[in-house]
Amino acid sequence: MDFWTILQQEWAIRALLASTMVGLMCGVLGVFLVLRHMSLVGDALGHAILPGVVVAFMIVGYNTLGFFFGAVAAGMITAIGITWIQQNVRTKNDAAIGIVFTAMFSLGVMGISWISHEEGVHLDLKDFLFGNVLGVADQDLWLAAMTTAFVLASVVVLYRPLFVSTFQEVVARTMGIRVQTLHYFLMLMLSFAVVASLQTVGVILVVAMLITPASTALLLSKRLKWVLVWAGLLGVCSAVSGLVVAILLETTPGPAIAVVATLIYLLVALFAPERGLVARLWQKVQLRWRIEEEDVLKHVFRHSEGESPAPATLAKALGQSTGKIKKVLQRLRKKGLLVPDGIRLTEEGKARAAALVRAHRLWETYLARRTGLNPEQIHDDAEHLEHLLPEEILDTIDETLGFPAVDPHGSPIPPKEGLPEHPLNKLRPGQRARIAEHQPDGQVVSSLWRLGLPPGTEVELVQAENGEVVIRYNGRIQRLPSRLSRKVNVEPESPAEAPRS
C-alpha cells in the first residue's frame, strides 16, 4: 500500500486531525509556560495525571471521558500541591516540582501494577506514556476538539491579563488582576492539554509539544501575538510532519513527532533571521569589519592635512597585516569613503571619521573626569567603546561634560555633524556677536523668535557654564539652555568692529 493510499484510510485521517489539534493547542499554551519559566511544571503534570487515569479506570472502566476528568483532577491536585510547597515550605521551586510529580507518577504506576493482577483487566502503561495516535477513536477526536477550542478561546479572552502577569506580576496586581487565580486557571488549561495529548504523544512526550514549538517561536519574533501565531503553526507542522515520518518509517508516532519538533527547533536556532546562530555569527563578522574600517578611517583622518599614509604605515599603526589593510581600503572605496585613486577621505569619509574621533575623545574626557585616571590608562577603553557607543549616549556625555572643546591630551574634539561652525556657547565672556541668518534647523529658528532673537540681533555673552549661557541683548538678560545655545549659529564680532574704549 503506497503512502497516499494510507493517508486516505479512516484511521490515518483521525490521526492527522488529532495531531493537528494537539500541535496547535500545545504550541499556543506552551508559550506562556516558557515565558513564565514553568517548563518543568508541564513535565510534572504530564506524569502526575497517571493516578487520576488509574482511579477513573477503576470506577468507570476504559472510558475516554472518565480518563479526562480523572486526569484533570490529578493535574489540579498536583498544581495545588506544587504551589503550596513553593509558597509555604522552605524548599526550592524545582525541588517542589520534583517531589510532587515523582510521588504522583509512582502512585499511578503502582495502581496500574495492582489492577493488572486482576483477571481480564488490562491497562497498557505504554499507550499512556508514549501515545497511540493510530488508535484514535471518535470520542478522542471530540475531546481533543473541545479542549483545543476551550484553550484557544481562553487565551484570546484572557490575553491581556496573561500578557501583563507574565511579564510584570507586580503591575498586574496593582491593576486588580487576580494573579493567583490566573495561575491556577493556566494549570487547568495545561491539565486539559495534557489529557488531550494522551493518545497522540503520551504523557512523557507531551512536554516536547508544549515546550519545543514555543521555544522555536520565541526565536522568530519578539512580539507576543506573533510568537503565539508562530508557536501554533510550528506545533501543527511538527505534529503532522512527525505523523507522516512515522507512517513512512513504520515507527512510533509519538516519539517521531517529538523528534521532528526538535529538528525544526535546531533549524530555526541555526538560521533564524535575528537570533539564529548563523545570523549572530554574521553580525559579529560585520561588527569586526566595521571596527577595522573605522580604525583605518580614523588614522587616515589624522593624516588628512599631511601626506597620505601608505598601507604599510597603516598596518604598522593598527597591528594588522598589509594585506588585510589593503582589503579594508578596498571596502572603504566601494562605500565611497575613500577616493578611488588614493588613500584620501571623501567628504562623507571625513564626516564619518570626525564622528569617530569625537566619540573617542569625548569618552576619554568622560573617563578622565569621572574616574580620575590619567589619559594613558583610559586610552584603550576609549578605543574599544568608540565603536559601540550610540549617538544618543554621546550627546548625553557631551552635555554632561559641558560640551568640552579639547580632550585630556589637549587635542580638539570635533563638533557634532550638523552643528554650526560658530555656536553661541563658544563665545568668550564679554564677546559680542550677531544671530546669523542661517540656522541648523527650523526648530532653532522657532525657539529664537519666541525669545525675541531674530536674525541680525546683536548679543553679548555674559556668562557660560557647562554649555548653558547667559546673554545680554536689547537691554535684556536671557538664559539659554545648553541644548539650544550649542545649536545657535552666530557671527562673532571681529576686533575691527568692536567698540573702542
PAKE-905360 format. One record per residue (C-alpha): residue number from 0; residue in one letter; x, y, z. Coordinates in steps of 0.05 Angstrom, whole numbers. Layout:
! residues N
KOLDO_num_residuo_u_v_w
KOLDO_NUM_A_X_Y_Z
...
! end
This chain:
! residues 501
KOLDO_num_residuo_u_v_w
KOLDO_0_M_0_0_0
KOLDO_1_D_31_67_-21
KOLDO_2_F_35_129_23
KOLDO_3_W_-23_167_-8
KOLDO_4_T_-69_107_-2
KOLDO_5_I_-51_102_72
KOLDO_6_L_-68_175_84
KOLDO_7_Q_-138_162_56
KOLDO_8_Q_-152_109_108
KOLDO_9_E_-201_128_163
KOLDO_10_W_-151_115_219
KOLDO_11_A_-99_159_185
KOLDO_12_I_-148_217_177
KOLDO_13_R_-166_212_250
KOLDO_14_A_-93_211_270
KOLDO_15_L_-80_271_226
KOLDO_16_L_-137_311_256
KOLDO_17_A_-117_293_327
KOLDO_18_S_-44_311_315
KOLDO_19_T_-63_378_284
KOLDO_20_M_-107_398_342
KOLDO_21_V_-57_376_395
KOLDO_22_G_0_412_360
KOLDO_23_L_-39_477_355
KOLDO_24_M_-63_475_427
KOLDO_25_C_3_455_459
KOLDO_26_G_42_504_417
KOLDO_27_V_0_564_438
KOLDO_28_L_-5_544_511
KOLDO_29_G_69_527_515
KOLDO_30_V_88_600_501
KOLDO_31_F_62_621_570
KOLDO_32_L_96_562_603
KOLDO_33_V_164_580_573
KOLDO_34_L_157_655_587
KOLDO_35_R_136_641_660
KOLDO_36_H_194_592_670
KOLDO_37_M_144_536_682
KOLDO_38_S_171_484_633
KOLDO_39_L_183_434_689
KOLDO_40_V_111_444_713
KOLDO_41_G_86_420_645
KOLDO_42_D_131_359_650
KOLDO_43_A_106_347_721
KOLDO_44_L_33_350_703
KOLDO_45_G_46_303_645
KOLDO_46_H_70_250_693
KOLDO_47_A_25_266_752
KOLDO_48_I_-42_254_716
KOLDO_49_L_-28_179_716
KOLDO_50_P_-60_163_784
KOLDO_51_G_-123_201_761
KOLDO_52_V_-126_156_699
KOLDO_53_V_-119_94_744
KOLDO_54_V_-174_116_792
KOLDO_55_A_-220_133_734
KOLDO_56_F_-207_64_704
KOLDO_57_M_-225_31_770
KOLDO_58_I_-290_70_774
KOLDO_59_V_-318_73_703
KOLDO_60_G_-272_26_664
KOLDO_61_Y_-239_42_598
KOLDO_62_N_-276_107_583
KOLDO_63_T_-245_169_550
KOLDO_64_L_-289_218_587
KOLDO_65_G_-274_184_653
KOLDO_66_F_-200_187_638
KOLDO_67_F_-208_261_623
KOLDO_68_F_-240_281_689
KOLDO_69_G_-194_235_729
KOLDO_70_A_-132_263_696
KOLDO_71_V_-154_335_704
KOLDO_72_A_-169_324_778
KOLDO_73_A_-100_293_788
KOLDO_74_G_-68_351_750
KOLDO_75_M_-102_403_793
KOLDO_76_I_-82_367_857
KOLDO_77_T_-11_366_831
KOLDO_78_A_-12_441_813
KOLDO_79_I_-41_460_881
KOLDO_80_G_10_416_917
KOLDO_81_I_69_445_880
KOLDO_82_T_46_517_891
KOLDO_83_W_31_505_965
KOLDO_84_I_101_476_977
KOLDO_85_Q_134_532_938
KOLDO_86_Q_98_585_979
KOLDO_87_N_96_555_1049
KOLDO_88_V_156_508_1056
KOLDO_89_R_229_527_1052
KOLDO_90_T_241_484_991
KOLDO_91_K_270_505_923
KOLDO_92_N_218_513_868
KOLDO_93_D_246_459_823
KOLDO_94_A_253_412_882
KOLDO_95_A_179_422_900
KOLDO_96_I_161_403_829
KOLDO_97_G_204_341_831
KOLDO_98_I_177_318_899
KOLDO_99_V_103_323_879
KOLDO_100_F_106_296_808
KOLDO_101_T_150_236_824
KOLDO_102_A_104_217_882
KOLDO_103_M_42_223_838
KOLDO_104_F_73_185_780
KOLDO_105_S_96_130_826
KOLDO_106_L_26_123_854
KOLDO_107_G_0_116_783
KOLDO_108_V_50_62_765
KOLDO_109_M_34_24_829
KOLDO_110_G_-40_29_814
KOLDO_111_I_-31_2_743
KOLDO_112_S_11_-55_771
KOLDO_113_W_-43_-72_823
KOLDO_114_I_-103_-72_776
KOLDO_115_S_-64_-111_723
KOLDO_116_H_-64_-172_770
KOLDO_117_E_-139_-177_764
KOLDO_118_E_-162_-228_713
KOLDO_119_G_-189_-198_648
KOLDO_120_V_-165_-128_666
KOLDO_121_H_-112_-96_623
KOLDO_122_L_-89_-23_623
KOLDO_123_D_-29_-14_578
KOLDO_124_L_20_35_611
KOLDO_125_K_58_42_545
KOLDO_126_D_0_76_510
KOLDO_127_F_-5_129_564
KOLDO_128_L_70_141_566
KOLDO_129_F_83_146_491
KOLDO_130_G_14_153_460
KOLDO_131_N_-22_114_406
KOLDO_132_V_-45_164_355
KOLDO_133_L_-61_110_304
KOLDO_134_G_-115_84_351
KOLDO_135_V_-153_149_359
KOLDO_136_A_-228_139_366
KOLDO_137_D_-285_187_351
KOLDO_138_Q_-292_202_426
KOLDO_139_D_-218_221_429
KOLDO_140_L_-227_268_370
KOLDO_141_W_-286_303_401
KOLDO_142_L_-248_310_467
KOLDO_143_A_-187_340_431
KOLDO_144_A_-232_387_391
KOLDO_145_M_-268_414_452
KOLDO_146_T_-204_420_492
KOLDO_147_T_-169_457_435
KOLDO_148_A_-228_505_427
KOLDO_149_F_-231_518_502
KOLDO_150_V_-156_532_507
KOLDO_151_L_-153_578_446
KOLDO_152_A_-216_616_467
KOLDO_153_S_-187_625_537
KOLDO_154_V_-122_652_510
KOLDO_155_V_-159_702_466
KOLDO_156_V_-206_726_521
KOLDO_157_L_-152_729_575
KOLDO_158_Y_-96_753_530
KOLDO_159_R_-86_820_565
KOLDO_160_P_-85_792_637
KOLDO_161_L_-39_735_615
KOLDO_162_F_7_785_579
KOLDO_163_V_13_832_639
KOLDO_164_S_20_778_692
KOLDO_165_T_72_741_651
KOLDO_166_F_119_800_644
KOLDO_167_Q_101_845_703
KOLDO_168_E_68_808_760
KOLDO_169_V_71_867_808
KOLDO_170_V_39_913_756
KOLDO_171_A_-15_860_745
KOLDO_172_R_-32_860_819
KOLDO_173_T_-37_936_821
KOLDO_174_M_-85_932_761
KOLDO_175_G_-131_887_801
KOLDO_176_I_-114_823_762
KOLDO_177_R_-120_761_806
KOLDO_178_V_-52_732_791
KOLDO_179_Q_-61_671_835
KOLDO_180_T_-128_653_804
KOLDO_181_L_-99_663_735
KOLDO_182_H_-41_617_753
KOLDO_183_Y_-88_561_773
KOLDO_184_F_-131_571_711
KOLDO_185_L_-68_564_669
KOLDO_186_M_-54_499_706
KOLDO_187_L_-125_477_690
KOLDO_188_M_-115_491_616
KOLDO_189_L_-48_454_620
KOLDO_190_S_-83_394_650
KOLDO_191_F_-134_395_594
KOLDO_192_A_-78_398_542
KOLDO_193_V_-40_340_573
KOLDO_194_V_-102_296_575
KOLDO_195_A_-120_313_503
KOLDO_196_S_-49_294_483
KOLDO_197_L_-51_226_516
KOLDO_198_Q_-70_189_452
KOLDO_199_T_-24_230_407
KOLDO_200_V_44_234_442
KOLDO_201_G_32_207_512
KOLDO_202_V_46_237_580
KOLDO_203_I_122_234_574
KOLDO_204_L_128_266_505
KOLDO_205_V_74_318_514
KOLDO_206_V_126_364_545
KOLDO_207_A_161_365_478
KOLDO_208_M_99_392_444
KOLDO_209_L_89_443_500
KOLDO_210_I_160_469_502
KOLDO_211_T_195_458_435
KOLDO_212_P_148_496_387
KOLDO_213_A_141_553_437
KOLDO_214_S_217_558_445
KOLDO_215_T_224_557_369
KOLDO_216_A_173_613_361
KOLDO_217_L_210_657_411
KOLDO_218_L_270_655_365
KOLDO_219_L_228_681_307
KOLDO_220_S_192_741_339
KOLDO_221_K_195_788_398
KOLDO_222_R_121_806_398
KOLDO_223_L_77_760_439
KOLDO_224_K_19_759_389
KOLDO_225_W_65_736_333
KOLDO_226_V_100_687_380
KOLDO_227_L_33_655_394
KOLDO_228_V_17_650_319
KOLDO_229_W_85_621_304
KOLDO_230_A_80_571_362
KOLDO_231_G_13_546_338
KOLDO_232_L_37_538_266
KOLDO_233_L_101_503_288
KOLDO_234_G_62_457_334
KOLDO_235_V_16_437_276
KOLDO_236_C_76_428_229
KOLDO_237_S_114_386_279
KOLDO_238_A_54_341_294
KOLDO_239_V_34_330_222
KOLDO_240_S_105_321_197
KOLDO_241_G_121_273_254
KOLDO_242_L_60_231_238
KOLDO_243_V_80_228_164
KOLDO_244_V_151_207_183
KOLDO_245_A_123_153_229
KOLDO_246_I_80_125_174
KOLDO_247_L_136_126_123
KOLDO_248_L_187_95_170
KOLDO_249_E_136_49_204
KOLDO_250_T_156_74_273
KOLDO_251_T_121_100_336
KOLDO_252_P_85_166_321
KOLDO_253_G_94_199_389
KOLDO_254_P_170_198_390
KOLDO_255_A_172_216_316
KOLDO_256_I_131_279_329
KOLDO_257_A_178_299_386
KOLDO_258_V_239_287_343
KOLDO_259_V_212_328_285
KOLDO_260_A_195_385_333
KOLDO_261_T_267_384_358
KOLDO_262_L_295_383_287
KOLDO_263_I_253_445_269
KOLDO_264_Y_279_479_332
KOLDO_265_L_351_464_312
KOLDO_266_L_340_491_242
KOLDO_267_V_309_555_268
KOLDO_268_A_364_562_322
KOLDO_269_L_415_560_265
KOLDO_270_F_380_603_212
KOLDO_271_A_331_650_249
KOLDO_272_P_337_720_217
KOLDO_273_E_360_757_280
KOLDO_274_R_371_707_337
KOLDO_275_G_397_648_297
KOLDO_276_L_469_626_306
KOLDO_277_V_486_640_233
KOLDO_278_A_455_709_237
KOLDO_279_R_492_725_302
KOLDO_280_L_557_700_271
KOLDO_281_W_546_744_211
KOLDO_282_Q_532_803_257
KOLDO_283_K_598_791_292
KOLDO_284_V_634_788_225
KOLDO_285_Q_601_854_204
KOLDO_286_L_620_886_271
KOLDO_287_R_692_864_263
KOLDO_288_W_694_892_192
KOLDO_289_R_663_957_215
KOLDO_290_I_714_965_270
KOLDO_291_E_771_951_222
KOLDO_292_E_743_1003_173
KOLDO_293_E_732_1055_226
KOLDO_294_D_802_1046_254
KOLDO_295_V_831_1058_184
KOLDO_296_L_785_1118_173
KOLDO_297_K_807_1149_238
KOLDO_298_H_881_1141_223
KOLDO_299_V_873_1169_152
KOLDO_300_F_835_1227_182
KOLDO_301_R_893_1243_229
KOLDO_302_H_939_1247_168
KOLDO_303_S_889_1287_126
KOLDO_304_E_929_1351_130
KOLDO_305_G_995_1318_112
KOLDO_306_E_1019_1265_64
KOLDO_307_S_972_1206_53
KOLDO_308_P_995_1146_94
KOLDO_309_A_1017_1083_58
KOLDO_310_P_983_1016_71
KOLDO_311_A_1046_991_106
KOLDO_312_T_1044_1052_153
KOLDO_313_L_971_1039_170
KOLDO_314_A_985_965_180
KOLDO_315_K_1041_980_229
KOLDO_316_A_999_1031_268
KOLDO_317_L_940_984_274
KOLDO_318_G_978_920_286
KOLDO_319_Q_950_887_223
KOLDO_320_S_980_856_161
KOLDO_321_T_989_899_100
KOLDO_322_G_945_850_60
KOLDO_323_K_887_859_108
KOLDO_324_I_894_935_107
KOLDO_325_K_891_934_31
KOLDO_326_K_825_895_35
KOLDO_327_V_797_944_85
KOLDO_328_L_818_1002_40
KOLDO_329_Q_782_969_-19
KOLDO_330_R_718_962_22
KOLDO_331_L_722_1035_42
KOLDO_332_R_729_1056_-31
KOLDO_333_K_668_1014_-50
KOLDO_334_K_628_1051_4
KOLDO_335_G_651_1118_-23
KOLDO_336_L_690_1137_40
KOLDO_337_L_758_1139_4
KOLDO_338_V_775_1169_-64
KOLDO_339_P_784_1116_-118
KOLDO_340_D_857_1132_-135
KOLDO_341_G_890_1141_-67
KOLDO_342_I_885_1139_9
KOLDO_343_R_847_1204_19
KOLDO_344_L_779_1214_51
KOLDO_345_T_718_1236_12
KOLDO_346_E_672_1287_45
KOLDO_347_E_629_1230_71
KOLDO_348_G_691_1195_96
KOLDO_349_K_714_1258_133
KOLDO_350_A_646_1264_167
KOLDO_351_R_648_1191_189
KOLDO_352_A_719_1197_214
KOLDO_353_A_705_1262_251
KOLDO_354_A_647_1227_287
KOLDO_355_L_694_1171_308
KOLDO_356_V_746_1219_334
KOLDO_357_R_692_1257_371
KOLDO_358_A_667_1193_404
KOLDO_359_H_738_1172_424
KOLDO_360_R_757_1240_454
KOLDO_361_L_690_1251_488
KOLDO_362_W_694_1183_522
KOLDO_363_E_767_1195_542
KOLDO_364_T_746_1262_572
KOLDO_365_Y_688_1230_610
KOLDO_366_L_731_1174_638
KOLDO_367_A_786_1221_658
KOLDO_368_R_739_1267_696
KOLDO_369_R_696_1213_728
KOLDO_370_T_749_1162_747
KOLDO_371_G_809_1206_759
KOLDO_372_L_853_1161_715
KOLDO_373_N_906_1192_671
KOLDO_374_P_894_1194_595
KOLDO_375_E_943_1137_581
KOLDO_376_Q_904_1090_627
KOLDO_377_I_837_1102_593
KOLDO_378_H_861_1105_520
KOLDO_379_D_849_1031_506
KOLDO_380_D_779_1032_536
KOLDO_381_A_762_1092_493
KOLDO_382_E_790_1057_431
KOLDO_383_H_741_999_443
KOLDO_384_L_679_1038_463
KOLDO_385_E_683_1090_408
KOLDO_386_H_656_1036_360
KOLDO_387_L_598_1016_405
KOLDO_388_L_570_1080_436
KOLDO_389_P_505_1102_403
KOLDO_390_E_496_1175_383
KOLDO_391_E_445_1188_438
KOLDO_392_I_495_1168_493
KOLDO_393_L_550_1210_462
KOLDO_394_D_504_1271_462
KOLDO_395_T_487_1259_535
KOLDO_396_I_561_1253_553
KOLDO_397_D_576_1316_513
KOLDO_398_E_522_1354_551
KOLDO_399_T_543_1326_619
KOLDO_400_L_615_1348_607
KOLDO_401_G_592_1418_586
KOLDO_402_F_610_1409_513
KOLDO_403_P_686_1408_521
KOLDO_404_A_729_1435_465
KOLDO_405_V_791_1392_479
KOLDO_406_D_804_1323_507
KOLDO_407_P_853_1305_565
KOLDO_408_H_911_1303_515
KOLDO_409_G_896_1375_493
KOLDO_410_S_870_1351_424
KOLDO_411_P_808_1387_396
KOLDO_412_I_742_1349_399
KOLDO_413_P_708_1354_331
KOLDO_414_P_638_1384_336
KOLDO_415_K_578_1340_321
KOLDO_416_E_560_1339_247
KOLDO_417_G_504_1388_232
KOLDO_418_L_523_1438_287
KOLDO_419_P_544_1509_267
KOLDO_420_E_616_1529_258
KOLDO_421_H_607_1587_308
KOLDO_422_P_558_1565_362
KOLDO_423_L_535_1615_413
KOLDO_424_N_562_1575_472
KOLDO_425_K_634_1581_445
KOLDO_426_L_636_1656_453
KOLDO_427_R_681_1685_506
KOLDO_428_P_650_1725_564
KOLDO_429_G_642_1797_541
KOLDO_430_Q_647_1778_468
KOLDO_431_R_593_1804_421
KOLDO_432_A_561_1771_361
KOLDO_433_R_500_1774_315
KOLDO_434_I_449_1720_306
KOLDO_435_A_464_1690_238
KOLDO_436_E_414_1687_182
KOLDO_437_H_424_1612_171
KOLDO_438_Q_410_1564_229
KOLDO_439_P_417_1488_233
KOLDO_440_D_343_1474_231
KOLDO_441_G_274_1505_236
KOLDO_442_Q_266_1487_310
KOLDO_443_V_325_1532_328
KOLDO_444_V_295_1589_287
KOLDO_445_S_228_1580_321
KOLDO_446_S_260_1580_391
KOLDO_447_L_299_1644_375
KOLDO_448_W_237_1680_350
KOLDO_449_R_199_1662_414
KOLDO_450_L_257_1693_454
KOLDO_451_G_256_1756_411
KOLDO_452_L_322_1739_377
KOLDO_453_P_311_1745_301
KOLDO_454_P_369_1743_253
KOLDO_455_G_415_1803_259
KOLDO_456_T_402_1814_334
KOLDO_457_E_466_1834_370
KOLDO_458_V_481_1794_433
KOLDO_459_E_536_1796_485
KOLDO_460_L_557_1734_524
KOLDO_461_V_554_1749_598
KOLDO_462_Q_569_1680_627
KOLDO_463_A_578_1609_602
KOLDO_464_E_578_1548_647
KOLDO_465_N_570_1474_627
KOLDO_466_G_544_1495_559
KOLDO_467_E_488_1539_589
KOLDO_468_V_497_1612_572
KOLDO_469_V_472_1680_597
KOLDO_470_I_467_1733_543
KOLDO_471_R_450_1807_542
KOLDO_472_Y_412_1838_484
KOLDO_473_N_367_1898_474
KOLDO_474_G_377_1915_548
KOLDO_475_R_352_1846_570
KOLDO_476_I_385_1787_604
KOLDO_477_Q_367_1718_579
KOLDO_478_R_390_1648_600
KOLDO_479_L_393_1596_544
KOLDO_480_P_396_1521_558
KOLDO_481_S_456_1482_534
KOLDO_482_R_419_1443_481
KOLDO_483_L_397_1508_447
KOLDO_484_S_459_1550_457
KOLDO_485_R_504_1499_423
KOLDO_486_K_458_1499_361
KOLDO_487_V_451_1574_352
KOLDO_488_N_494_1599_295
KOLDO_489_V_525_1668_307
KOLDO_490_E_571_1715_270
KOLDO_491_P_625_1735_321
KOLDO_492_E_644_1808_321
KOLDO_493_S_713_1819_291
KOLDO_494_P_764_1861_330
KOLDO_495_A_756_1917_279
KOLDO_496_E_681_1920_294
KOLDO_497_A_690_1921_369
KOLDO_498_P_676_1988_402
KOLDO_499_R_738_2025_426
KOLDO_500_S_744_2042_498
! end
